[in-house]
Amino acid sequence: MDITIDHEIRYITDLARIELKLKNSKEPIFKKKFRKFSENSNLLKNYFIKAKKINKIILRPLPYNSKKLYFDQINSLKQNFIKNLKIPKRIKIIESLQIPNFNYVKYKDFKKLIKNYNQFDLNVEWYINHSNLSDYKKVFKYIDLKKNSLCLEISNPNKYTDYVVSILQNKNKIKIFVPSFSRLNCFKTKYEKFFNKKNVYFITSSAYSFSKWHNLIRTTYKEDKIVFGTDHPFNDNKSLKIYNYFKNI
């Protein structure tokens, strides 16, 4: 396993921190999931200082039901990340583009952005008031054509993930990353065929049980199906534990 690349680093822009504190925020899942998260600059910086083998990270945005926050991430995420954490110069930062909730961001506006990226993210389960699902089909066609990468959050089988997986099942040029071992409660369900695809990989980013999931998954899949990632810093400060575990294997 190559631990010089952390395939899943997340961050929040300065504006998002302010907006997410508002009572009328349209991000119920985000607020619930990260309500205990408080930024500790020393702990956040500590990971990049102590994980000395890492020289590249994929900086992944978060899924927001807000046009304002969506475009703020595009304009400010990397700058805020570098400014607030003072990332070591050795680390190359590759930005990923979140595929939006098309109820809030029009497809034509998103289409103008995609040529600037080769890494993409999608988490439909955090989106509300779903419609325009057909727009995902157009996005996947483009990513497949360009042989780009997609980080796909899968937690539970539902009609939205069923739709997305059904499209991606026939896409073989996209490099698909499935993060968070601990979320794979659909591991041996109807998505098993999808997980067996040659172009689908597992990211090690599980805060609570990464070693158990790693041992389970590698009994079924070859080690080259597993790539290193921590979901730093949204992992209960487990980044260094995850890094050291896989460094020592």
Summary of the structure (lengths in Angstrom):
residues: 249
radius of gyration: 17.3
end to end distance: 8.7
largest distance: 46.4
contacts: 748
relative contact order: 0.16
helix: 41%
strand: 14%
